[in-house]
Amino acid sequence: MRGFSWRGEGTKERMEPDGTAAQEWRQNWPVVVAAMMGMAISTAYIYSIGIMIAPLETQFGWSRSQISSGPTIAAFFAVTLSPFVGRAIDRFGPRRIGLFGAMSYSAALALLGTATGNIWSWWGLWVLLALVVSFVKATVWTAAVSSLFSTSRGLALALVLCGTGIGSSLVPLTTYYLTDIYGWRVGYLGLGGLCALSTVPLLFLFFTSASDLRRRSGCKGEAGAPKPVMAGVDRRRALLTPTFIKLGLAAFITTLVSMGTGANMVPILTFGGLPRETAAWIAAASGICAIGGRLAGGLLLDRIDGNLVAGGCLVISTLSYLLLALVPGSAGIALVAVILLGVTLGVEFDAVAYLVGRHFGLANFGLLFGTIAGLLALAGGTAPLITNFFYDLTQSYYPVLWSFVPLSLFCALLFFSVGPNPPLKLVEKTGI
């Protein structure tokens, strides 16, 4: 499975795209499937927390803020560890990192079901999960796929990141039925087991990347020449560019908003007066629509400037928050809001991964996108806590929903200001 070939240029060698979009897909589609499932399990700890709030609140008497602090712990660890995981991906390849991450993450997720009535046991188990969650984040899966696709990279990344849609659709429903029938402890145990069974075999059989293939084949340059490397902008220079800073800030705020809503969709809808089971089914629609939105967005990213795709979707997403805040208690309106949210916000994350590779090349993609992924993890982990903190403070979800409207419009402006895609070519790697 190769989407790139090695081409020498004097004393340098670099990796360049090899073949058409059809050839890329024939050679590398199993990698996309495996990476998509890896992405799907990475959402389980976030999208299960909304379902777990009620049983944990009932059994232990903890506040919603205390319960939601678990993902926040994971977020603070992830923002620190993600750049190092990114460098490890650049050095050791995504395959090793992904296999280790899937196995350790599944085990840590299952162990959340062993929490006792002491809140410190809950926090301690989240620290354990926090140490390994960065190994299943998007950096691992997008680094592999970006290295194997060039002509059809936008669609390939969109399919991989559809895993979040799969996760956000299946995790709330699976968690709801497991906890409703067997209790929350079996709910976490079942989630961990399902994550391992659905992902580890696929990763072992099919998951790889250009650097993993190179290492496996023993590909080296001429005697005395440096090993082949993928082209890209120097990492220090890239981290300080206005483009990278805008992408990081827009990604952080967008994730804060989307996860603040998505992870708490069931409590938000039940607060508005909908039955819990109905709310769970409506919340699942967000993930299903995110899959369709991502596929459409991936096709657009291969044809339209990525900043326009991301910014336009954020403008549309503001309608979702307005509908949820203005028309509570209506299953039909809630479904429309959730569909809009899923379709539009499914594109933003894809666009960030695409734009990082497009603007800065792939030589340091692990570090660069890993840095942004750390910010995304921080936003995703703190969003449920922030949203529920304001609920505890105001006894309402509506003030925070209103605040999401201007925040989304601000992020749209950040994406628009990034500018058009640079020419589709790999940038010479310098300064490494």
C-alpha positions in Angstrom: 0.0 0.0 0.0 1.9 3.1 -1.3 0.7 6.4 -2.3 4.2 8.0 -2.6 7.5 7.2 -4.3 11.0 8.1 -3.4 12.8 10.6 -5.8 16.3 11.7 -5.4 17.5 15.3 -6.0 21.2 15.5 -5.9 22.2 14.8 -2.3 18.6 15.1 -1.1 15.7 12.7 -1.4 12.2 13.5 -0.7 8.8 11.8 -0.9 6.4 12.8 -3.7 2.9 11.8 -4.6 2.7 8.8 -6.8 -0.4 8.1 -8.9 -3.9 9.3 -9.4 -6.7 9.5 -6.8 -8.0 6.1 -8.0 -4.6 4.5 -7.5 -4.3 6.0 -4.1 -7.6 4.5 -3.1 -6.9 1.1 -4.6 -3.6 0.8 -2.7 -4.5 2.5 0.6 -8.3 2.1 1.4 -7.7 -0.5 4.2 -5.5 2.1 6.0 -8.4 4.6 5.9 -10.8 2.1 7.3 -8.5 1.1 10.2 -7.7 4.8 10.9 -11.4 5.6 10.9 -12.1 3.0 13.6 -9.2 4.3 15.6 -10.7 7.8 15.4 -14.1 6.4 16.4 -12.9 4.9 19.7 -11.1 8.1 20.7 -14.5 9.8 21.2 -15.9 7.2 23.6 -14.7 8.8 26.9 -16.2 12.2 25.8 -19.6 11.0 24.3 -20.3 8.6 27.2 -20.0 11.2 29.9 -23.4 12.8 29.2 -25.1 9.5 29.7 -23.1 8.7 32.8 -24.0 11.9 34.6 -27.4 10.8 35.8 -26.5 7.4 37.3 -23.3 8.7 38.9 -25.2 11.7 40.3 -27.8 9.4 41.8 -25.4 6.8 43.2 -22.7 9.1 44.7 -24.3 12.5 45.0 -21.6 14.2 43.0 -22.4 17.5 41.2 -22.4 17.6 37.4 -19.3 19.7 37.5 -17.4 17.1 39.6 -18.5 14.3 37.2 -17.5 16.4 34.1 -14.1 17.1 35.6 -12.9 13.7 34.5 -12.6 14.7 30.8 -11.0 18.0 31.9 -8.2 16.0 33.6 -7.6 14.1 30.4 -7.6 17.4 28.5 -4.9 19.0 30.6 -2.6 15.9 30.3 -3.3 15.8 26.5 -2.3 19.4 25.9 1.1 18.6 27.5 1.6 15.2 26.0 0.2 15.7 22.4 3.3 17.5 21.0 5.6 14.7 22.4 3.3 12.1 20.9 3.4 14.0 17.6 7.2 13.9 17.7 7.1 10.2 18.5 4.9 9.6 15.4 7.4 11.5 13.2 10.2 9.3 14.6 8.7 5.9 15.1 5.7 5.9 12.7 2.0 6.0 13.4 1.6 2.2 13.4 3.4 1.5 16.6 1.8 4.5 18.3 -1.7 3.6 17.2 -1.5 -0.1 18.3 -0.2 0.8 21.7 -2.7 3.5 22.1 -5.7 1.5 21.1 -4.9 -1.3 23.6 -4.0 0.9 26.6 -6.9 3.3 26.0 -9.5 0.5 25.9 -8.2 -0.9 29.2 -8.2 2.5 30.9 -11.8 3.2 29.7 -13.0 -0.1 31.1 -11.3 0.7 34.4 -13.5 3.8 34.9 -16.2 1.4 36.0 -14.3 0.6 39.1 -14.7 4.1 40.7 -15.9 4.2 44.3 -17.9 6.8 46.2 -14.7 8.8 46.9 -14.3 11.5 44.3 -10.6 11.0 44.3 -10.9 7.5 42.9 -12.9 8.9 40.0 -10.2 11.5 39.4 -7.4 9.0 39.8 -8.9 6.7 37.1 -9.2 9.7 34.8 -5.5 10.5 35.3 -4.7 6.9 34.1 -6.8 7.4 31.0 -5.3 10.8 30.5 -1.8 9.3 30.2 -2.8 7.2 27.2 -5.6 9.1 25.4 -3.2 11.2 23.3 -2.0 7.9 21.6 -5.4 7.5 20.0 -6.1 11.1 19.0 -6.4 12.4 15.5 -2.7 13.1 15.0 -2.0 9.3 14.8 -4.6 8.5 12.2 -4.3 11.7 10.1 -0.5 11.5 9.9 -0.7 8.0 8.4 -3.4 8.9 5.9 -1.8 12.2 4.9 1.4 10.4 4.1 -0.3 8.0 1.7 -2.7 10.4 -0.1 -2.0 13.5 -2.0 -4.5 14.0 -4.9 -7.4 12.7 -2.8 -6.2 13.8 0.6 -9.2 15.9 1.5 -11.6 13.0 1.0 -9.3 10.5 2.7 -9.0 12.7 5.8 -12.8 13.2 5.8 -13.4 9.5 5.9 -10.9 9.0 8.7 -12.5 11.8 10.7 -15.9 10.3 10.1 -14.9 8.1 12.9 -15.9 10.8 15.3 -19.4 10.7 13.7 -19.5 6.9 14.2 -18.4 7.4 17.8 -20.8 10.2 18.6 -23.7 8.1 17.0 -23.0 4.8 18.6 -21.4 5.7 22.0 -24.4 7.6 23.5 -26.9 4.8 22.4 -24.6 2.0 23.4 -23.8 3.6 26.8 -27.5 4.3 27.4 -28.6 0.7 26.8 -25.7 -0.8 28.7 -26.3 1.5 31.7 -30.1 1.1 31.6 -29.9 -2.7 31.6 -26.7 -3.5 33.5 -25.7 -0.3 35.3 -23.0 2.3 34.7 -20.1 0.0 35.9 -20.8 -2.6 33.2 -21.4 0.4 30.8 -17.8 1.4 31.1 -16.5 -2.2 31.0 -18.6 -2.8 27.9 -17.3 0.3 26.2 -13.7 -0.6 26.8 -14.2 -4.1 25.5 -16.0 -2.9 22.4 -13.3 -0.4 21.6 -10.6 -3.1 21.8 -12.5 -5.7 19.8 -13.6 -3.3 17.0 -10.2 -1.6 16.5 -7.1 -3.6 17.5 -7.4 -6.4 14.9 -7.9 -3.8 12.1 -4.9 -1.8 13.2 -2.7 -4.9 13.4 -3.7 -6.1 10.0 -4.0 -3.0 7.9 -2.8 0.2 9.6 0.5 1.7 8.3 2.0 4.8 6.8 4.7 5.9 4.4 7.3 6.0 7.1 6.3 2.6 8.4 6.5 1.2 4.9 9.9 2.7 4.4 11.1 1.3 7.7 9.7 -2.1 6.8 11.3 -2.2 3.4 14.6 -0.9 4.7 14.5 2.0 2.1 17.6 4.2 2.4 19.3 6.7 0.2 22.6 6.3 -1.6 25.6 5.4 0.5 26.6 8.4 2.7 23.4 10.2 1.8 20.7 11.1 4.4 17.7 8.9 4.8 14.7 9.9 2.6 12.5 12.4 4.3 9.1 14.0 3.6 9.2 17.6 2.6 7.8 20.3 4.8 8.4 23.6 6.5 10.9 23.8 9.4 9.0 23.1 12.6 10.2 26.1 14.6 9.4 28.5 11.7 5.9 26.9 11.2 4.9 27.2 14.9 5.4 31.0 14.9 3.6 31.8 11.6 0.3 33.8 11.8 -1.4 31.0 9.8 -0.5 28.3 12.3 -1.6 30.5 15.2 -5.0 31.3 13.5 -5.6 27.6 12.8 -4.8 26.7 16.4 -7.0 29.3 17.9 -9.9 28.7 15.6 -9.6 24.9 16.2 -9.5 25.4 20.0 -12.6 27.7 20.2 -14.6 25.6 17.7 -14.0 22.4 19.6 -14.8 24.2 22.9 -18.2 25.2 21.4 -19.0 22.0 19.6 -18.0 19.6 22.4 -19.7 21.9 25.0 -22.9 21.2 23.1 -22.3 17.7 21.7 -21.1 16.1 24.9 -24.0 17.6 26.8 -26.6 17.2 24.2 -28.7 14.6 26.2 -28.8 16.8 29.4 -29.5 19.9 27.2 -32.5 18.3 25.5 -33.8 16.7 28.7 -33.6 20.1 30.4 -35.8 21.4 27.6 -38.4 18.8 28.5 -37.7 15.8 26.2 -37.6 12.3 27.6 -34.1 10.8 28.2 -34.5 8.1 25.6 -35.8 10.5 22.9 -32.9 12.8 23.7 -30.4 10.0 23.3 -31.8 9.1 19.8 -31.7 12.8 18.7 -28.2 13.1 20.0 -27.2 10.1 17.9 -28.4 11.9 14.8 -25.6 14.4 15.2 -23.0 11.7 14.7 -24.8 10.3 11.7 -25.1 13.7 10.0 -21.5 14.5 10.8 -20.5 11.5 8.6 -22.4 12.9 5.7 -21.1 16.4 6.4 -17.6 15.2 6.5 -17.8 13.3 3.2 -19.2 16.3 1.5 -16.6 18.5 3.2 -13.8 16.2 2.1 -14.9 16.5 -1.5 -15.1 20.3 -1.1 -11.6 20.4 0.4 -10.2 18.8 -2.7 -11.9 21.4 -4.9 -12.3 24.7 -2.9 -10.0 26.6 -0.6 -10.1 24.9 2.9 -10.5 28.2 4.7 -13.7 29.0 2.9 -15.1 25.5 3.6 -14.4 25.8 7.3 -15.5 29.4 7.8 -18.8 28.9 5.8 -19.7 25.9 7.9 -19.2 27.7 11.2 -21.5 30.5 10.0 -24.2 28.0 9.3 -23.6 26.2 12.7 -24.8 29.3 14.6 -28.4 28.4 13.6 -28.2 25.3 15.8 -27.4 27.1 19.0 -30.2 29.6 18.3 -32.8 26.9 17.7 -31.8 25.0 20.8 -32.0 28.2 22.9 -35.1 29.7 21.3 -37.4 26.6 20.9 -36.8 24.2 23.8 -38.9 21.1 24.3 -39.7 20.4 20.6 -38.3 17.1 19.3 -38.6 18.3 15.7 -36.7 21.5 16.2 -34.1 19.7 18.3 -33.6 17.2 15.5 -33.1 20.0 13.0 -30.6 21.8 15.3 -28.7 18.6 15.9 -28.6 17.7 12.2 -27.3 21.2 11.3 -24.7 20.9 14.0 -23.6 17.5 12.9 -23.4 18.4 9.2 -21.5 21.7 9.7 -19.1 21.0 12.6 -18.1 17.7 11.1 -16.1 19.6 8.5 -14.1 22.0 10.8 -11.7 19.4 12.2 -11.1 17.9 8.8 -10.3 21.3 7.4 -7.7 22.0 10.1 -5.9 18.7 9.5 -6.1 19.4 5.7 -4.8 23.0 6.1 -1.9 22.0 8.3 -0.6 19.5 5.8 -1.4 21.8 2.9 0.3 24.9 4.3 3.3 23.3 6.1 4.0 20.0 4.4 4.3 16.6 6.0 7.8 16.4 7.3 6.7 17.6 10.8 3.0 17.0 10.5 3.0 14.9 13.7 4.5 17.7 15.8 2.5 20.5 14.2 -0.9 18.8 14.1 -0.1 17.2 17.5 0.3 20.6 19.0 -3.1 21.6 17.7 -4.5 18.3 18.7 -3.4 19.0 22.3 -5.3 22.3 22.1 -8.3 20.4 20.8 -8.1 17.8 23.6 -7.9 20.7 26.1 -11.0 22.3 24.6 -12.8 19.0 24.3 -12.1 18.0 27.9 -12.9 21.4 29.5 -16.0 22.0 27.4 -18.3 19.6 29.4 -17.0 21.1 32.7 -17.5 24.7 31.6 -20.9 24.0 30.2 -22.0 22.2 33.4 -20.4 24.8 35.6 -22.6 27.4 34.1 -25.6 25.0 34.5 -24.8 24.6 38.2 -24.4 28.4 38.5 -27.5 29.4 36.5 -29.6 26.2 36.6 -29.9 26.6 32.8 -28.1 25.6 29.6 -29.4 28.5 27.6 -26.9 31.3 28.6 -24.0 29.2 27.4 -25.8 28.3 24.2 -26.2 32.0 23.5 -22.5 32.6 24.0 -21.7 30.0 21.4 -23.1 32.2 18.6 -20.5 35.0 18.7 -17.7 32.5 19.4 -18.6 30.6 16.3 -18.7 33.7 14.1 -15.3 34.8 15.5 -13.8 31.4 14.5 -15.3 31.8 11.0 -13.5 35.1 10.6 -10.2 33.4 11.7 -10.6 30.7 9.1 -11.5 33.2 6.4 -8.3 35.2 7.3 -6.0 32.2 6.8 -6.1 32.8 3.0 -6.3 30.4 0.0 -4.6 27.1 -0.3 -1.0 27.3 -1.4 -0.1 25.4 -4.7 -0.5 21.6 -4.3 3.1 20.6 -4.0 5.3 19.5 -1.2 7.5 22.1 0.3 11.3 21.6 0.6 12.3 20.5 4.0 14.7 23.0 5.6 16.2 23.7 8.9 15.6 20.2 10.5 
